[in-house]
Amino acid sequence: MNGAAFGTLTLLVAGDYDFASSATLGGSGQVASSGNSVNALTGPLADIGLTGSFITDERGEASFMFTTALGSVLCALPAG
């Protein structure tokens, strides 16, 4: 996404998520994870073919790297 903000992803219990975006349609859906792999099953993230993985740093903060039909997306907590 060339460093542009793509949206806000909120992960909820049991694989549910809420996604808000000004670049594409937002909404709710479900993701599945196994190990460090994550795949969107339903909702707007599934519609753009989101798949990827995450890593956790020494502070316990996770960063997610996804590929989509729109390009690559990095999800992380904002700096600060």
mmCIF file of the N, C-alpha and C atoms, coordinates in Angstrom:
data_MODEL
# 
_entry.id   MODEL 
# 
loop_
_atom_site.group_PDB 
_atom_site.id 
_atom_site.type_symbol 
_atom_site.label_atom_id 
_atom_site.label_alt_id 
_atom_site.label_comp_id 
_atom_site.label_asym_id 
_atom_site.label_entity_id 
_atom_site.label_seq_id 
_atom_site.pdbx_PDB_ins_code 
_atom_site.Cartn_x 
_atom_site.Cartn_y 
_atom_site.Cartn_z 
_atom_site.occupancy 
_atom_site.B_iso_or_equiv 
_atom_site.pdbx_formal_charge 
_atom_site.auth_seq_id 
_atom_site.auth_comp_id 
_atom_site.auth_asym_id 
_atom_site.auth_atom_id 
_atom_site.pdbx_PDB_model_num 
ATOM 1   N N  . MET A 1 1  ? 0.831   -1.196  0.000  1.00 0.00 ? 1  MET A N  1 
ATOM 2   C CA . MET A 1 1  ? 0.000   0.000   0.000  1.00 0.00 ? 1  MET A CA 1 
ATOM 3   C C  . MET A 1 1  ? 0.873   1.257   0.000  1.00 0.00 ? 1  MET A C  1 
ATOM 4   N N  . ASN A 1 2  ? 2.151   1.124   -0.232 1.00 0.00 ? 2  ASN A N  1 
ATOM 5   C CA . ASN A 1 2  ? 3.061   2.262   -0.362 1.00 0.00 ? 2  ASN A CA 1 
ATOM 6   C C  . ASN A 1 2  ? 3.075   3.178   0.845  1.00 0.00 ? 2  ASN A C  1 
ATOM 7   N N  . GLY A 1 3  ? 2.934   2.616   2.041  1.00 0.00 ? 3  GLY A N  1 
ATOM 8   C CA . GLY A 1 3  ? 3.004   3.395   3.267  1.00 0.00 ? 3  GLY A CA 1 
ATOM 9   C C  . GLY A 1 3  ? 1.730   4.124   3.629  1.00 0.00 ? 3  GLY A C  1 
ATOM 10  N N  . ALA A 1 4  ? 0.711   4.050   2.800  1.00 0.00 ? 4  ALA A N  1 
ATOM 11  C CA . ALA A 1 4  ? -0.551  4.725   3.087  1.00 0.00 ? 4  ALA A CA 1 
ATOM 12  C C  . ALA A 1 4  ? -1.354  3.931   4.110  1.00 0.00 ? 4  ALA A C  1 
ATOM 13  N N  . ALA A 1 5  ? -2.112  4.632   4.919  1.00 0.00 ? 5  ALA A N  1 
ATOM 14  C CA . ALA A 1 5  ? -2.997  3.943   5.862  1.00 0.00 ? 5  ALA A CA 1 
ATOM 15  C C  . ALA A 1 5  ? -4.071  3.208   5.067  1.00 0.00 ? 5  ALA A C  1 
ATOM 16  N N  . PHE A 1 6  ? -4.285  1.963   5.413  1.00 0.00 ? 6  PHE A N  1 
ATOM 17  C CA . PHE A 1 6  ? -5.245  1.124   4.697  1.00 0.00 ? 6  PHE A CA 1 
ATOM 18  C C  . PHE A 1 6  ? -6.531  0.945   5.478  1.00 0.00 ? 6  PHE A C  1 
ATOM 19  N N  . GLY A 1 7  ? -6.424  0.923   6.795  1.00 0.00 ? 7  GLY A N  1 
ATOM 20  C CA . GLY A 1 7  ? -7.610  0.745   7.614  1.00 0.00 ? 7  GLY A CA 1 
ATOM 21  C C  . GLY A 1 7  ? -7.253  0.373   9.032  1.00 0.00 ? 7  GLY A C  1 
ATOM 22  N N  . THR A 1 8  ? -8.277  0.112   9.809  1.00 0.00 ? 8  THR A N  1 
ATOM 23  C CA . THR A 1 8  ? -8.112  -0.299  11.193 1.00 0.00 ? 8  THR A CA 1 
ATOM 24  C C  . THR A 1 8  ? -8.741  -1.670  11.368 1.00 0.00 ? 8  THR A C  1 
ATOM 25  N N  . LEU A 1 9  ? -7.949  -2.605  11.855 1.00 0.00 ? 9  LEU A N  1 
ATOM 26  C CA . LEU A 1 9  ? -8.391  -3.976  12.078 1.00 0.00 ? 9  LEU A CA 1 
ATOM 27  C C  . LEU A 1 9  ? -8.491  -4.217  13.572 1.00 0.00 ? 9  LEU A C  1 
ATOM 28  N N  . THR A 1 10 ? -9.665  -4.642  14.026 1.00 0.00 ? 10 THR A N  1 
ATOM 29  C CA . THR A 1 10 ? -9.877  -4.994  15.419 1.00 0.00 ? 10 THR A CA 1 
ATOM 30  C C  . THR A 1 10 ? -10.165 -6.481  15.486 1.00 0.00 ? 10 THR A C  1 
ATOM 31  N N  . LEU A 1 11 ? -9.282  -7.227  16.159 1.00 0.00 ? 11 LEU A N  1 
ATOM 32  C CA . LEU A 1 11 ? -9.464  -8.665  16.322 1.00 0.00 ? 11 LEU A CA 1 
ATOM 33  C C  . LEU A 1 11 ? -10.234 -8.925  17.603 1.00 0.00 ? 11 LEU A C  1 
ATOM 34  N N  . LEU A 1 12 ? -11.246 -9.752  17.494 1.00 0.00 ? 12 LEU A N  1 
ATOM 35  C CA . LEU A 1 12 ? -12.112 -10.064 18.622 1.00 0.00 ? 12 LEU A CA 1 
ATOM 36  C C  . LEU A 1 12 ? -11.961 -11.547 18.967 1.00 0.00 ? 12 LEU A C  1 
ATOM 37  N N  . VAL A 1 13 ? -12.692 -12.014 19.944 1.00 0.00 ? 13 VAL A N  1 
ATOM 38  C CA . VAL A 1 13 ? -12.613 -13.411 20.357 1.00 0.00 ? 13 VAL A CA 1 
ATOM 39  C C  . VAL A 1 13 ? -13.158 -14.341 19.275 1.00 0.00 ? 13 VAL A C  1 
ATOM 40  N N  . ALA A 1 14 ? -12.704 -15.579 19.304 1.00 0.00 ? 14 ALA A N  1 
ATOM 41  C CA . ALA A 1 14 ? -13.200 -16.657 18.435 1.00 0.00 ? 14 ALA A CA 1 
ATOM 42  C C  . ALA A 1 14 ? -12.989 -16.384 16.957 1.00 0.00 ? 14 ALA A C  1 
ATOM 43  N N  . GLY A 1 15 ? -11.983 -15.563 16.597 1.00 0.00 ? 15 GLY A N  1 
ATOM 44  C CA . GLY A 1 15 ? -11.679 -15.323 15.204 1.00 0.00 ? 15 GLY A CA 1 
ATOM 45  C C  . GLY A 1 15 ? -12.505 -14.252 14.534 1.00 0.00 ? 15 GLY A C  1 
ATOM 46  N N  . ASP A 1 16 ? -13.364 -13.574 15.271 1.00 0.00 ? 16 ASP A N  1 
ATOM 47  C CA . ASP A 1 16 ? -14.158 -12.486 14.690 1.00 0.00 ? 16 ASP A CA 1 
ATOM 48  C C  . ASP A 1 16 ? -13.279 -11.249 14.521 1.00 0.00 ? 16 ASP A C  1 
ATOM 49  N N  . TYR A 1 17 ? -13.629 -10.421 13.543 1.00 0.00 ? 17 TYR A N  1 
ATOM 50  C CA . TYR A 1 17 ? -12.921 -9.154  13.369 1.00 0.00 ? 17 TYR A CA 1 
ATOM 51  C C  . TYR A 1 17 ? -13.892 -8.082  12.901 1.00 0.00 ? 17 TYR A C  1 
ATOM 52  N N  . ASP A 1 18 ? -13.485 -6.833  13.127 1.00 0.00 ? 18 ASP A N  1 
ATOM 53  C CA . ASP A 1 18 ? -14.128 -5.652  12.557 1.00 0.00 ? 18 ASP A CA 1 
ATOM 54  C C  . ASP A 1 18 ? -13.050 -4.921  11.786 1.00 0.00 ? 18 ASP A C  1 
ATOM 55  N N  . PHE A 1 19 ? -13.386 -4.444  10.593 1.00 0.00 ? 19 PHE A N  1 
ATOM 56  C CA . PHE A 1 19 ? -12.425 -3.748  9.745  1.00 0.00 ? 19 PHE A CA 1 
ATOM 57  C C  . PHE A 1 19 ? -13.060 -2.468  9.234  1.00 0.00 ? 19 PHE A C  1 
ATOM 58  N N  . ALA A 1 20 ? -12.356 -1.353  9.427  1.00 0.00 ? 20 ALA A N  1 
ATOM 59  C CA . ALA A 1 20 ? -12.800 -0.050  8.924  1.00 0.00 ? 20 ALA A CA 1 
ATOM 60  C C  . ALA A 1 20 ? -11.740 0.466   7.964  1.00 0.00 ? 20 ALA A C  1 
ATOM 61  N N  . SER A 1 21 ? -12.155 0.950   6.793  1.00 0.00 ? 21 SER A N  1 
ATOM 62  C CA . SER A 1 21 ? -11.193 1.401   5.793  1.00 0.00 ? 21 SER A CA 1 
ATOM 63  C C  . SER A 1 21 ? -11.786 2.484   4.919  1.00 0.00 ? 21 SER A C  1 
ATOM 64  N N  . SER A 1 22 ? -10.946 3.440   4.538  1.00 0.00 ? 22 SER A N  1 
ATOM 65  C CA . SER A 1 22 ? -11.364 4.433   3.549  1.00 0.00 ? 22 SER A CA 1 
ATOM 66  C C  . SER A 1 22 ? -10.902 4.018   2.153  1.00 0.00 ? 22 SER A C  1 
ATOM 67  N N  . ALA A 1 23 ? -10.070 2.950   2.066  1.00 0.00 ? 23 ALA A N  1 
ATOM 68  C CA . ALA A 1 23 ? -9.529  2.492   0.780  1.00 0.00 ? 23 ALA A CA 1 
ATOM 69  C C  . ALA A 1 23 ? -10.359 1.384   0.143  1.00 0.00 ? 23 ALA A C  1 
ATOM 70  N N  . THR A 1 24 ? -11.113 0.655   0.928  1.00 0.00 ? 24 THR A N  1 
ATOM 71  C CA . THR A 1 24 ? -11.942 -0.439  0.447  1.00 0.00 ? 24 THR A CA 1 
ATOM 72  C C  . THR A 1 24 ? -13.127 -0.601  1.393  1.00 0.00 ? 24 THR A C  1 
ATOM 73  N N  . LEU A 1 25 ? -14.006 -1.505  1.094  1.00 0.00 ? 25 LEU A N  1 
ATOM 74  C CA . LEU A 1 25 ? -15.172 -1.712  1.953  1.00 0.00 ? 25 LEU A CA 1 
ATOM 75  C C  . LEU A 1 25 ? -14.776 -2.260  3.312  1.00 0.00 ? 25 LEU A C  1 
ATOM 76  N N  . GLY A 1 26 ? -15.360 -1.752  4.357  1.00 0.00 ? 26 GLY A N  1 
ATOM 77  C CA . GLY A 1 26 ? -15.152 -2.262  5.699  1.00 0.00 ? 26 GLY A CA 1 
ATOM 78  C C  . GLY A 1 26 ? -16.268 -3.212  6.079  1.00 0.00 ? 26 GLY A C  1 
ATOM 79  N N  . GLY A 1 27 ? -16.187 -3.745  7.278  1.00 0.00 ? 27 GLY A N  1 
ATOM 80  C CA . GLY A 1 27 ? -17.220 -4.630  7.777  1.00 0.00 ? 27 GLY A CA 1 
ATOM 81  C C  . GLY A 1 27 ? -16.662 -5.637  8.751  1.00 0.00 ? 27 GLY A C  1 
ATOM 82  N N  . SER A 1 28 ? -17.424 -6.687  8.983  1.00 0.00 ? 28 SER A N  1 
ATOM 83  C CA . SER A 1 28 ? -17.065 -7.725  9.944  1.00 0.00 ? 28 SER A CA 1 
ATOM 84  C C  . SER A 1 28 ? -16.919 -9.061  9.237  1.00 0.00 ? 28 SER A C  1 
ATOM 85  N N  . GLY A 1 29 ? -16.214 -9.968  9.885  1.00 0.00 ? 29 GLY A N  1 
ATOM 86  C CA . GLY A 1 29 ? -16.052 -11.310 9.352  1.00 0.00 ? 29 GLY A CA 1 
ATOM 87  C C  . GLY A 1 29 ? -15.303 -12.185 10.320 1.00 0.00 ? 29 GLY A C  1 
ATOM 88  N N  . GLN A 1 30 ? -14.749 -13.274 9.780  1.00 0.00 ? 30 GLN A N  1 
ATOM 89  C CA . GLN A 1 30 ? -13.977 -14.201 10.605 1.00 0.00 ? 30 GLN A CA 1 
ATOM 90  C C  . GLN A 1 30 ? -12.653 -14.524 9.935  1.00 0.00 ? 30 GLN A C  1 
ATOM 91  N N  . VAL A 1 31 ? -11.634 -14.712 10.784 1.00 0.00 ? 31 VAL A N  1 
ATOM 92  C CA . VAL A 1 31 ? -10.324 -15.182 10.338 1.00 0.00 ? 31 VAL A CA 1 
ATOM 93  C C  . VAL A 1 31 ? -10.026 -16.497 11.040 1.00 0.00 ? 31 VAL A C  1 
ATOM 94  N N  . ALA A 1 32 ? -9.191  -17.293 10.416 1.00 0.00 ? 32 ALA A N  1 
ATOM 95  C CA . ALA A 1 32 ? -8.707  -18.528 11.031 1.00 0.00 ? 32 ALA A CA 1 
ATOM 96  C C  . ALA A 1 32 ? -7.202  -18.400 11.183 1.00 0.00 ? 32 ALA A C  1 
ATOM 97  N N  . SER A 1 33 ? -6.679  -18.948 12.266 1.00 0.00 ? 33 SER A N  1 
ATOM 98  C CA . SER A 1 33 ? -5.233  -18.929 12.463 1.00 0.00 ? 33 SER A CA 1 
ATOM 99  C C  . SER A 1 33 ? -4.757  -20.313 12.878 1.00 0.00 ? 33 SER A C  1 
ATOM 100 N N  . SER A 1 34 ? -3.551  -20.609 12.438 1.00 0.00 ? 34 SER A N  1 
ATOM 101 C CA . SER A 1 34 ? -2.891  -21.853 12.809 1.00 0.00 ? 34 SER A CA 1 
ATOM 102 C C  . SER A 1 34 ? -1.410  -21.535 12.922 1.00 0.00 ? 34 SER A C  1 
ATOM 103 N N  . GLY A 1 35 ? -0.846  -21.735 14.109 1.00 0.00 ? 35 GLY A N  1 
ATOM 104 C CA . GLY A 1 35 ? 0.537   -21.301 14.312 1.00 0.00 ? 35 GLY A CA 1 
ATOM 105 C C  . GLY A 1 35 ? 0.581   -19.795 14.163 1.00 0.00 ? 35 GLY A C  1 
ATOM 106 N N  . ASN A 1 36 ? 1.436   -19.306 13.269 1.00 0.00 ? 36 ASN A N  1 
ATOM 107 C CA . ASN A 1 36 ? 1.487   -17.864 13.040 1.00 0.00 ? 36 ASN A CA 1 
ATOM 108 C C  . ASN A 1 36 ? 0.825   -17.465 11.714 1.00 0.00 ? 36 ASN A C  1 
ATOM 109 N N  . SER A 1 37 ? 0.117   -18.390 11.055 1.00 0.00 ? 37 SER A N  1 
ATOM 110 C CA . SER A 1 37 ? -0.587  -18.092 9.807  1.00 0.00 ? 37 SER A CA 1 
ATOM 111 C C  . SER A 1 37 ? -1.997  -17.602 10.090 1.00 0.00 ? 37 SER A C  1 
ATOM 112 N N  . VAL A 1 38 ? -2.444  -16.639 9.282  1.00 0.00 ? 38 VAL A N  1 
ATOM 113 C CA . VAL A 1 38 ? -3.779  -16.059 9.426  1.00 0.00 ? 38 VAL A CA 1 
ATOM 114 C C  . VAL A 1 38 ? -4.425  -15.988 8.044  1.00 0.00 ? 38 VAL A C  1 
ATOM 115 N N  . ASN A 1 39 ? -5.676  -16.425 7.943  1.00 0.00 ? 39 ASN A N  1 
ATOM 116 C CA . ASN A 1 39 ? -6.419  -16.363 6.679  1.00 0.00 ? 39 ASN A CA 1 
ATOM 117 C C  . ASN A 1 39 ? -7.823  -15.858 6.949  1.00 0.00 ? 39 ASN A C  1 
ATOM 118 N N  . ALA A 1 40 ? -8.265  -14.905 6.134  1.00 0.00 ? 40 ALA A N  1 
ATOM 119 C CA . ALA A 1 40 ? -9.637  -14.416 6.251  1.00 0.00 ? 40 ALA A CA 1 
ATOM 120 C C  . ALA A 1 40 ? -10.589 -15.442 5.652  1.00 0.00 ? 40 ALA A C  1 
ATOM 121 N N  . LEU A 1 41 ? -11.638 -15.774 6.393  1.00 0.00 ? 41 LEU A N  1 
ATOM 122 C CA . LEU A 1 41 ? -12.625 -16.752 5.934  1.00 0.00 ? 41 LEU A CA 1 
ATOM 123 C C  . LEU A 1 41 ? -13.863 -16.092 5.355  1.00 0.00 ? 41 LEU A C  1 
ATOM 124 N N  . THR A 1 42 ? -14.307 -15.003 5.972  1.00 0.00 ? 42 THR A N  1 
ATOM 125 C CA . THR A 1 42 ? -15.528 -14.330 5.540  1.00 0.00 ? 42 THR A CA 1 
ATOM 126 C C  . THR A 1 42 ? -15.339 -12.825 5.667  1.00 0.00 ? 42 THR A C  1 
ATOM 127 N N  . GLY A 1 43 ? -16.261 -12.086 5.089  1.00 0.00 ? 43 GLY A N  1 
ATOM 128 C CA . GLY A 1 43 ? -16.267 -10.637 5.220  1.00 0.00 ? 43 GLY A CA 1 
ATOM 129 C C  . GLY A 1 43 ? -15.383 -9.948  4.211  1.00 0.00 ? 43 GLY A C  1 
ATOM 130 N N  . PRO A 1 44 ? -15.181 -8.631  4.404  1.00 0.00 ? 44 PRO A N  1 
ATOM 131 C CA . PRO A 1 44 ? -14.442 -7.836  3.423  1.00 0.00 ? 44 PRO A CA 1 
ATOM 132 C C  . PRO A 1 44 ? -12.993 -8.259  3.245  1.00 0.00 ? 44 PRO A C  1 
ATOM 133 N N  . LEU A 1 45 ? -12.365 -8.787  4.282  1.00 0.00 ? 45 LEU A N  1 
ATOM 134 C CA . LEU A 1 45 ? -10.974 -9.227  4.134  1.00 0.00 ? 45 LEU A CA 1 
ATOM 135 C C  . LEU A 1 45 ? -10.888 -10.504 3.308  1.00 0.00 ? 45 LEU A C  1 
ATOM 136 N N  . ALA A 1 46 ? -11.862 -11.372 3.405  1.00 0.00 ? 46 ALA A N  1 
ATOM 137 C CA . ALA A 1 46 ? -11.917 -12.553 2.544  1.00 0.00 ? 46 ALA A CA 1 
ATOM 138 C C  . ALA A 1 46 ? -12.181 -12.127 1.102  1.00 0.00 ? 46 ALA A C  1 
ATOM 139 N N  . ASP A 1 47 ? -12.995 -11.093 0.922  1.00 0.00 ? 47 ASP A N  1 
ATOM 140 C CA . ASP A 1 47 ? -13.307 -10.604 -0.420 1.00 0.00 ? 47 ASP A CA 1 
ATOM 141 C C  . ASP A 1 47 ? -12.069 -10.116 -1.168 1.00 0.00 ? 47 ASP A C  1 
ATOM 142 N N  . ILE A 1 48 ? -11.064 -9.623  -0.436 1.00 0.00 ? 48 ILE A N  1 
ATOM 143 C CA . ILE A 1 48 ? -9.828  -9.167  -1.092 1.00 0.00 ? 48 ILE A CA 1 
ATOM 144 C C  . ILE A 1 48 ? -8.719  -10.217 -0.987 1.00 0.00 ? 48 ILE A C  1 
ATOM 145 N N  . GLY A 1 49 ? -9.062  -11.438 -0.564 1.00 0.00 ? 49 GLY A N  1 
ATOM 146 C CA . GLY A 1 49 ? -8.114  -12.547 -0.544 1.00 0.00 ? 49 GLY A CA 1 
ATOM 147 C C  . GLY A 1 49 ? -7.002  -12.416 0.475  1.00 0.00 ? 49 GLY A C  1 
ATOM 148 N N  . LEU A 1 50 ? -7.297  -11.882 1.651  1.00 0.00 ? 50 LEU A N  1 
ATOM 149 C CA . LEU A 1 50 ? -6.276  -11.662 2.673  1.00 0.00 ? 50 LEU A CA 1 
ATOM 150 C C  . LEU A 1 50 ? -5.750  -12.978 3.241  1.00 0.00 ? 50 LEU A C  1 
ATOM 151 N N  . THR A 1 51 ? -4.440  -13.154 3.174  1.00 0.00 ? 51 THR A N  1 
ATOM 152 C CA . THR A 1 51 ? -3.729  -14.254 3.823  1.00 0.00 ? 51 THR A CA 1 
ATOM 153 C C  . THR A 1 51 ? -2.426  -13.697 4.359  1.00 0.00 ? 51 THR A C  1 
ATOM 154 N N  . GLY A 1 52 ? -1.878  -14.326 5.388  1.00 0.00 ? 52 GLY A N  1 
ATOM 155 C CA . GLY A 1 52 ? -0.609  -13.828 5.899  1.00 0.00 ? 52 GLY A CA 1 
ATOM 156 C C  . GLY A 1 52 ? -0.183  -14.505 7.174  1.00 0.00 ? 52 GLY A C  1 
ATOM 157 N N  . SER A 1 53 ? 0.649   -13.782 7.914  1.00 0.00 ? 53 SER A N  1 
ATOM 158 C CA . SER A 1 53 ? 1.207   -14.322 9.149  1.00 0.00 ? 53 SER A CA 1 
ATOM 159 C C  . SER A 1 53 ? 1.512   -13.179 10.101 1.00 0.00 ? 53 SER A C  1 
ATOM 160 N N  . PHE A 1 54 ? 1.894   -13.548 11.334 1.00 0.00 ? 54 PHE A N  1 
ATOM 161 C CA . PHE A 1 54 ? 2.257   -12.532 12.309 1.00 0.00 ? 54 PHE A CA 1 
ATOM 162 C C  . PHE A 1 54 ? 3.508   -12.954 13.053 1.00 0.00 ? 54 PHE A C  1 
ATOM 163 N N  . ILE A 1 55 ? 4.163   -11.950 13.624 1.00 0.00 ? 55 ILE A N  1 
ATOM 164 C CA . ILE A 1 55 ? 5.294   -12.182 14.526 1.00 0.00 ? 55 ILE A CA 1 
ATOM 165 C C  . ILE A 1 55 ? 5.020   -11.388 15.799 1.00 0.00 ? 55 ILE A C  1 
ATOM 166 N N  . THR A 1 56 ? 5.590   -11.846 16.902 1.00 0.00 ? 56 THR A N  1 
ATOM 167 C CA . THR A 1 56 ? 5.460   -11.159 18.176 1.00 0.00 ? 56 THR A CA 1 
ATOM 168 C C  . THR A 1 56 ? 6.858   -10.743 18.627 1.00 0.00 ? 56 THR A C  1 
ATOM 169 N N  . ASP A 1 57 ? 7.019   -9.463  18.978 1.00 0.00 ? 57 ASP A N  1 
ATOM 170 C CA . ASP A 1 57 ? 8.333   -8.979  19.388 1.00 0.00 ? 57 ASP A CA 1 
ATOM 171 C C  . ASP A 1 57 ? 8.582   -9.252  20.872 1.00 0.00 ? 57 ASP A C  1 
ATOM 172 N N  . GLU A 1 58 ? 9.715   -8.796  21.356 1.00 0.00 ? 58 GLU A N  1 
ATOM 173 C CA . GLU A 1 58 ? 10.117  -9.056  22.743 1.00 0.00 ? 58 GLU A CA 1 
ATOM 174 C C  . GLU A 1 58 ? 9.208   -8.383  23.760 1.00 0.00 ? 58 GLU A C  1 
ATOM 175 N N  . ARG A 1 59 ? 8.427   -7.383  23.338 1.00 0.00 ? 59 ARG A N  1 
ATOM 176 C CA . ARG A 1 59 ? 7.465   -6.715  24.235 1.00 0.00 ? 59 ARG A CA 1 
ATOM 177 C C  . ARG A 1 59 ? 6.095   -7.382  24.184 1.00 0.00 ? 59 ARG A C  1 
ATOM 178 N N  . GLY A 1 60 ? 5.951   -8.421  23.366 1.00 0.00 ? 60 GLY A N  1 
ATOM 179 C CA . GLY A 1 60 ? 4.676   -9.111  23.237 1.00 0.00 ? 60 GLY A CA 1 
ATOM 180 C C  . GLY A 1 60 ? 3.716   -8.450  22.264 1.00 0.00 ? 60 GLY A C  1 
ATOM 181 N N  . GLU A 1 61 ? 4.207   -7.466  21.486 1.00 0.00 ? 61 GLU A N  1 
ATOM 182 C CA . GLU A 1 61 ? 3.367   -6.788  20.504 1.00 0.00 ? 61 GLU A CA 1 
ATOM 183 C C  . GLU A 1 61 ? 3.458   -7.520  19.170 1.00 0.00 ? 61 GLU A C  1 
ATOM 184 N N  . ALA A 1 62 ? 2.320   -7.721  18.539 1.00 0.00 ? 62 ALA A N  1 
ATOM 185 C CA . ALA A 1 62 ? 2.266   -8.473  17.287 1.00 0.00 ? 62 ALA A CA 1 
ATOM 186 C C  . ALA A 1 62 ? 2.230   -7.539  16.081 1.00 0.00 ? 62 ALA A C  1 
ATOM 187 N N  . SER A 1 63 ? 2.899   -7.947  15.010 1.00 0.00 ? 63 SER A N  1 
ATOM 188 C CA . SER A 1 63 ? 2.813   -7.298  13.703 1.00 0.00 ? 63 SER A CA 1 
ATOM 189 C C  . SER A 1 63 ? 2.340   -8.349  12.714 1.00 0.00 ? 63 SER A C  1 
ATOM 190 N N  . PHE A 1 64 ? 1.392   -7.964  11.875 1.00 0.00 ? 64 PHE A N  1 
ATOM 191 C CA . PHE A 1 64 ? 0.820   -8.864  10.883 1.00 0.00 ? 64 PHE A CA 1 
ATOM 192 C C  . PHE A 1 64 ? 1.237   -8.416  9.493  1.00 0.00 ? 64 PHE A C  1 
ATOM 193 N N  . MET A 1 65 ? 1.680   -9.351  8.652  1.00 0.00 ? 65 MET A N  1 
ATOM 194 C CA . MET A 1 65 ? 2.007   -9.058  7.259  1.00 0.00 ? 65 MET A CA 1 
ATOM 195 C C  . MET A 1 65 ? 1.066   -9.875  6.393  1.00 0.00 ? 65 MET A C  1 
ATOM 196 N N  . PHE A 1 66 ? 0.274   -9.183  5.561  1.00 0.00 ? 66 PHE A N  1 
ATOM 197 C CA . PHE A 1 66 ? -0.711  -9.847  4.727  1.00 0.00 ? 66 PHE A CA 1 
ATOM 198 C C  . PHE A 1 66 ? -0.456  -9.582  3.255  1.00 0.00 ? 66 PHE A C  1 
ATOM 199 N N  . THR A 1 67 ? -0.897  -10.501 2.423  1.00 0.00 ? 67 THR A N  1 
ATOM 200 C CA . THR A 1 67 ? -1.007  -10.252 0.996  1.00 0.00 ? 67 THR A CA 1 
ATOM 201 C C  . THR A 1 67 ? -2.490  -10.252 0.670  1.00 0.00 ? 67 THR A C  1 
ATOM 202 N N  . THR A 1 68 ? -2.861  -9.410  -0.281 1.00 0.00 ? 68 THR A N  1 
ATOM 203 C CA . THR A 1 68 ? -4.249  -9.290  -0.710 1.00 0.00 ? 68 THR A CA 1 
ATOM 204 C C  . THR A 1 68 ? -4.268  -9.060  -2.215 1.00 0.00 ? 68 THR A C  1 
ATOM 205 N N  . ALA A 1 69 ? -5.440  -9.072  -2.791 1.00 0.00 ? 69 ALA A N  1 
ATOM 206 C CA . ALA A 1 69 ? -5.597  -8.743  -4.201 1.00 0.00 ? 69 ALA A CA 1 
ATOM 207 C C  . ALA A 1 69 ? -5.233  -7.285  -4.473 1.00 0.00 ? 69 ALA A C  1 
ATOM 208 N N  . LEU A 1 70 ? -5.180  -6.458  -3.424 1.00 0.00 ? 70 LEU A N  1 
ATOM 209 C CA . LEU A 1 70 ? -4.835  -5.040  -3.558 1.00 0.00 ? 70 LEU A CA 1 
ATOM 210 C C  . LEU A 1 70 ? -3.358  -4.770  -3.301 1.00 0.00 ? 70 LEU A C  1 
ATOM 211 N N  . GLY A 1 71 ? -2.591  -5.775  -2.888 1.00 0.00 ? 71 GLY A N  1 
ATOM 212 C CA . GLY A 1 71 ? -1.175  -5.612  -2.566 1.00 0.00 ? 71 GLY A CA 1 
ATOM 213 C C  . GLY A 1 71 ? -0.887  -6.068  -1.153 1.00 0.00 ? 71 GLY A C  1 
ATOM 214 N N  . SER A 1 72 ? 0.320   -5.800  -0.692 1.00 0.00 ? 72 SER A N  1 
ATOM 215 C CA . SER A 1 72 ? 0.757   -6.195  0.637  1.00 0.00 ? 72 SER A CA 1 
ATOM 216 C C  . SER A 1 72 ? 0.311   -5.184  1.678  1.00 0.00 ? 72 SER A C  1 
ATOM 217 N N  . VAL A 1 73 ? 0.009   -5.691  2.886  1.00 0.00 ? 73 VAL A N  1 
ATOM 218 C CA . VAL A 1 73 ? -0.455  -4.837  3.977  1.00 0.00 ? 73 VAL A CA 1 
ATOM 219 C C  . VAL A 1 73 ? 0.274   -5.240  5.251  1.00 0.00 ? 73 VAL A C  1 
ATOM 220 N N  . LEU A 1 74 ? 0.826   -4.275  5.976  1.00 0.00 ? 74 LEU A N  1 
ATOM 221 C CA . LEU A 1 74 ? 1.444   -4.490  7.277  1.00 0.00 ? 74 LEU A CA 1 
ATOM 222 C C  . LEU A 1 74 ? 0.532   -3.908  8.328  1.00 0.00 ? 74 LEU A C  1 
ATOM 223 N N  . CYS A 1 75 ? 0.156   -4.702  9.302  1.00 0.00 ? 75 CYS A N  1 
ATOM 224 C CA . CYS A 1 75 ? -0.686  -4.239  10.411 1.00 0.00 ? 75 CYS A CA 1 
ATOM 225 C C  . CYS A 1 75 ? 0.141   -4.258  11.696 1.00 0.00 ? 75 CYS A C  1 
ATOM 226 N N  . ALA A 1 76 ? 0.180   -3.144  12.390 1.00 0.00 ? 76 ALA A N  1 
ATOM 227 C CA . ALA A 1 76 ? 0.930   -3.057  13.636 1.00 0.00 ? 76 ALA A CA 1 
ATOM 228 C C  . ALA A 1 76 ? 0.325   -1.946  14.480 1.00 0.00 ? 76 ALA A C  1 
ATOM 229 N N  . LEU A 1 77 ? 0.673   -1.948  15.760 1.00 0.00 ? 77 LEU A N  1 
ATOM 230 C CA . LEU A 1 77 ? 0.238   -0.869  16.635 1.00 0.00 ? 77 LEU A CA 1 
ATOM 231 C C  . LEU A 1 77 ? 0.907   0.426   16.190 1.00 0.00 ? 77 LEU A C  1 
ATOM 232 N N  . PRO A 1 78 ? 0.196   1.543   16.267 1.00 0.00 ? 78 PRO A N  1 
ATOM 233 C CA . PRO A 1 78 ? 0.813   2.825   15.887 1.00 0.00 ? 78 PRO A CA 1 
ATOM 234 C C  . PRO A 1 78 ? 1.987   3.151   16.792 1.00 0.00 ? 78 PRO A C  1 
ATOM 235 N N  . ALA A 1 79 ? 2.989   3.815   16.251 1.00 0.00 ? 79 ALA A N  1 
ATOM 236 C CA . ALA A 1 79 ? 4.144   4.236   17.040 1.00 0.00 ? 79 ALA A CA 1 
ATOM 237 C C  . ALA A 1 79 ? 3.701   5.265   18.066 1.00 0.00 ? 79 ALA A C  1 
ATOM 238 N N  . GLY A 1 80 ? 4.349   5.225   19.209 1.00 0.00 ? 80 GLY A N  1 
ATOM 239 C CA . GLY A 1 80 ? 4.067   6.279   20.171 1.00 0.00 ? 80 GLY A CA 1 
ATOM 240 C C  . GLY A 1 80 ? 3.608   5.763   21.429 1.00 0.00 ? 80 GLY A C  1 
# 
